[in-house]
């Protein structure tokens, strides 16, 4: 399969993150990407920001796309699919990014022969560092599955998972950038409280989180082992960690993921 044209129905923050990742880091050109939006404000912004073709004609984008992302809210899916289903080519790949919309539901909305892949990306796709979990239905050839992996990896990392894990994936990688931003903001607030200027506080906190994540990924070491490398007996770090434990830090994170999963 040669991906010539990629379409997006809906162009909110998640779609924009994927589009920027594709163009800036993935080797796709703006000429290959088309999208729709409801408001003129979004159309004008996305056109200016990314240089792609924008409009309000969902049918046109559906008909012209080799890969079609449905980047609208889950409750809008039935109406949008009803609008475009007869305009989608037989070989077009449908990519969903909506929470909770199953492959079975998609087969009912399109047809059992439609090539559908359920995905959960995240917003760091904008900088080419997204994490996309995906689950295709049974209508793909091995070559098409390889092409999907390459497409999703164009804006970060990509892993194929079983569909029964997709909701849990949402709670971990889909929503977790927000958790991390709150953590960075809290660290920066603590730094400001100790007299560090705000901009420097953000730089210190952000680079530390980035470096820690990169170190774990590149060394492959367990996070507990890396944590132990930072702590010394009766040192400042172990006292800070003890404070986090006393305030239920781990439990709060686990509970947050449980709540997101629900």
C-alpha positions as CSV (number, residue, x, y, z in Angstrom):
1,X,0.0,0.0,0.0
2,X,1.3,3.4,-0.9
3,X,0.0,6.2,1.3
4,X,-0.5,9.2,-1.0
5,X,-3.2,11.1,0.8
6,X,-4.0,11.3,4.5
7,X,-7.3,12.8,5.6
8,X,-8.6,14.0,8.9
9,X,-12.2,14.6,9.7
10,X,-12.0,17.0,12.6
11,X,-8.9,18.9,13.3
12,X,-8.7,19.6,17.0
13,X,-5.6,19.5,19.3
14,X,-5.0,15.8,18.8
15,X,-5.3,15.9,15.1
16,X,-3.0,19.0,15.0
17,X,-0.4,17.2,17.1
18,X,-0.4,14.2,14.7
19,X,-0.3,16.4,11.6
20,X,2.7,18.5,12.9
21,X,4.5,15.3,13.9
22,X,3.9,13.8,10.4
23,X,5.2,16.9,8.6
24,X,8.0,18.0,10.9
25,X,9.4,14.6,11.9
26,X,7.8,11.9,9.8
27,X,8.7,12.9,6.3
28,X,5.2,13.6,5.0
29,X,4.5,16.8,3.1
30,X,1.6,19.2,3.7
31,X,0.4,18.4,0.2
32,X,-0.4,14.9,1.3
33,X,-2.7,15.9,4.1
34,X,-6.2,17.2,4.0
35,X,-8.6,17.9,6.9
36,X,-12.0,19.4,7.8
37,X,-13.2,21.5,10.6
38,X,-16.5,23.1,11.6
39,X,-15.3,26.6,12.3
40,X,-13.6,29.1,10.0
41,X,-11.3,30.0,13.0
42,X,-9.9,26.4,13.1
43,X,-9.7,26.2,9.3
44,X,-7.8,29.4,9.0
45,X,-5.5,28.6,11.9
46,X,-4.6,25.1,10.7
47,X,-4.1,26.3,7.1
48,X,-1.7,29.0,8.3
49,X,0.1,26.8,10.8
50,X,0.6,23.6,8.8
51,X,0.0,24.6,5.2
52,X,-2.4,21.7,4.5
53,X,-5.6,21.8,2.6
54,X,-8.6,22.6,4.9
55,X,-12.3,22.8,4.3
56,X,-15.7,21.7,5.6
57,X,-16.5,19.0,3.0
58,X,-16.2,15.7,4.9
59,X,-17.3,13.7,1.9
60,X,-14.6,15.1,-0.3
61,X,-11.8,14.3,2.2
62,X,-13.2,10.8,2.7
63,X,-13.3,10.1,-1.0
64,X,-9.8,11.3,-1.6
65,X,-7.9,9.7,1.3
66,X,-5.9,6.5,1.4
67,X,-5.9,6.8,5.2
68,X,-8.8,8.5,6.9
69,X,-8.5,9.6,10.6
70,X,-11.8,10.2,12.4
71,X,-10.7,12.9,14.7
72,X,-14.0,13.9,16.2
73,X,-15.6,13.3,19.6
74,X,-17.0,9.7,20.1
75,X,-20.6,10.9,20.3
76,X,-20.2,12.4,16.8
77,X,-19.0,9.2,15.2
78,X,-22.4,7.8,14.1
79,X,-23.4,11.0,12.3
80,X,-20.1,11.6,10.6
81,X,-19.8,8.0,9.5
82,X,-23.3,8.0,8.1
83,X,-22.3,11.1,6.1
84,X,-19.2,9.7,4.6
85,X,-19.5,5.9,4.5
86,X,-20.7,5.7,0.9
87,X,-17.8,8.0,-0.2
88,X,-15.0,6.0,1.4
89,X,-13.1,3.8,-1.1
90,X,-13.0,0.1,-0.5
91,X,-9.3,0.1,0.1
92,X,-9.2,3.1,2.4
93,X,-7.9,2.6,6.0
94,X,-10.1,4.1,8.7
95,X,-8.2,5.3,11.8
96,X,-10.1,6.0,15.0
97,X,-8.7,8.1,17.8
98,X,-11.8,8.2,20.0
99,X,-11.9,6.8,23.5
100,X,-14.2,3.7,23.9
101,X,-15.3,3.2,20.2
102,X,-14.7,-0.5,19.6
103,X,-13.9,-2.3,16.4
104,X,-17.2,-4.1,16.6
105,X,-19.0,-0.7,16.7
106,X,-17.0,0.5,13.7
107,X,-18.0,-2.6,11.7
108,X,-21.6,-1.9,12.4
109,X,-21.2,1.7,11.4
110,X,-19.3,1.0,8.2
111,X,-19.2,-2.7,7.2
112,X,-17.5,-5.8,8.3
113,X,-15.1,-5.6,5.3
114,X,-13.9,-2.0,6.1
115,X,-10.2,-1.8,7.2
116,X,-10.4,-0.1,10.6
117,X,-7.6,0.4,13.1
118,X,-8.4,1.6,16.6
119,X,-5.7,3.9,18.0
120,X,-4.9,5.9,21.1
121,X,-2.2,8.5,20.4
122,X,-1.1,11.4,22.7
123,X,-0.3,15.0,22.2
124,X,3.5,14.7,22.3
125,X,3.1,13.5,18.8
126,X,3.3,17.2,18.0
127,X,7.1,17.0,18.7
128,X,7.6,13.6,17.2
129,X,7.6,11.9,20.6
130,X,4.1,10.5,20.7
131,X,3.1,7.1,22.0
132,X,0.4,5.4,19.9
133,X,-1.1,2.1,20.8
134,X,-3.2,0.6,18.0
135,X,-5.4,-2.4,17.3
136,X,-6.3,-3.3,13.7
137,X,-9.3,-5.5,12.7
138,X,-8.8,-8.7,10.7
139,X,-9.0,-7.1,7.2
140,X,-5.3,-6.1,6.9
141,X,-2.6,-7.8,4.9
142,X,0.9,-8.2,6.5
143,X,2.2,-5.5,4.2
144,X,-0.6,-3.1,5.3
145,X,0.2,-3.8,9.0
146,X,3.8,-2.9,8.3
147,X,2.7,0.3,6.6
148,X,0.5,1.1,9.6
149,X,3.4,0.7,12.0
150,X,5.5,3.0,9.8
151,X,2.7,5.6,9.7
152,X,2.1,5.7,13.4
153,X,5.9,5.7,14.1
154,X,6.3,8.8,12.0
155,X,5.2,10.9,15.0
156,X,6.7,8.9,17.8
157,X,6.6,5.3,19.1
158,X,3.9,2.8,18.2
159,X,2.9,-0.5,19.7
160,X,0.2,-3.0,18.5
161,X,-1.9,-4.2,21.4
162,X,-5.0,-6.3,22.0
163,X,-8.2,-4.4,21.9
164,X,-9.1,-5.3,25.5
165,X,-6.1,-3.3,26.6
166,X,-7.1,-0.1,24.8
167,X,-9.1,1.5,27.6
168,X,-6.2,0.9,30.0
169,X,-3.8,2.3,27.5
170,X,-5.8,5.5,27.4
171,X,-5.4,5.9,31.2
172,X,-1.6,5.4,31.0
173,X,-0.2,6.9,27.8
174,X,-3.2,8.7,26.3
175,X,-3.9,10.9,29.3
176,X,-0.6,10.8,31.2
177,X,1.0,13.9,29.5
178,X,-1.5,15.9,31.6
179,X,-0.3,14.1,34.8
180,X,3.3,14.9,33.9
181,X,2.5,18.6,33.2
182,X,0.9,18.9,36.6
183,X,4.0,17.2,38.2
184,X,6.3,19.6,36.4
185,X,4.2,22.6,37.4
186,X,4.2,21.5,41.0
187,X,8.0,21.0,41.1
188,X,8.3,24.5,39.6
189,X,6.0,26.0,42.2
190,X,8.2,24.3,44.9
191,X,11.3,25.8,43.3
192,X,9.8,29.3,43.2
193,X,8.9,28.9,46.8
194,X,12.6,28.4,47.5
195,X,13.5,31.5,45.6
196,X,14.2,30.3,42.1
197,X,12.9,32.5,39.3
198,X,9.8,31.0,37.5
199,X,11.4,30.5,34.1
200,X,14.4,28.9,35.5
201,X,12.2,26.7,37.7
202,X,10.4,25.4,34.6
203,X,13.6,24.7,32.8
204,X,15.1,22.8,35.7
205,X,11.9,20.7,36.2
206,X,11.3,20.1,32.6
207,X,14.8,19.0,31.7
208,X,15.0,16.8,34.8
209,X,11.8,14.9,33.8
210,X,13.0,14.7,30.2
211,X,16.4,13.4,31.2
212,X,15.0,10.9,33.7
213,X,12.6,9.5,31.0
214,X,15.4,9.3,28.4
215,X,17.8,7.6,30.9
216,X,15.2,4.9,31.7
217,X,14.4,4.3,28.0
218,X,18.0,4.1,26.9
219,X,19.5,2.1,29.8
220,X,16.5,-0.2,30.1
221,X,16.9,-0.2,33.8
222,X,14.1,-0.6,36.3
223,X,12.9,2.8,37.6
224,X,13.5,1.6,41.2
225,X,17.1,0.9,40.4
226,X,17.6,4.4,38.8
227,X,15.8,5.9,41.8
228,X,18.3,4.2,44.1
229,X,21.2,5.7,42.2
230,X,20.0,9.2,43.3
231,X,19.4,8.4,46.9
232,X,22.0,8.3,49.7
233,X,21.6,7.2,53.3
234,X,19.9,10.0,55.3
235,X,20.3,12.3,52.3
236,X,18.0,15.0,51.0
237,X,16.5,12.8,48.2
238,X,15.4,10.0,50.4
239,X,13.8,12.5,52.7
240,X,11.9,14.0,49.8
241,X,10.8,10.5,48.7
242,X,9.7,9.7,52.2
243,X,7.5,12.8,52.2
244,X,6.0,11.8,48.8
245,X,5.2,8.3,50.2
246,X,3.7,9.8,53.4
247,X,1.4,11.9,51.3
248,X,0.3,8.9,49.2
249,X,2.1,9.8,46.0
250,X,2.1,6.4,44.5
251,X,-1.4,5.6,45.6
252,X,-2.6,8.9,44.1
253,X,-1.1,8.1,40.7
254,X,-2.6,4.6,40.7
255,X,-6.0,5.9,41.8
256,X,-5.9,8.6,39.0
257,X,-5.3,5.9,36.4
258,X,-8.1,3.8,37.9
259,X,-10.4,6.8,37.6
260,X,-9.3,7.5,34.0
261,X,-9.9,3.8,33.1
262,X,-13.5,4.1,34.4
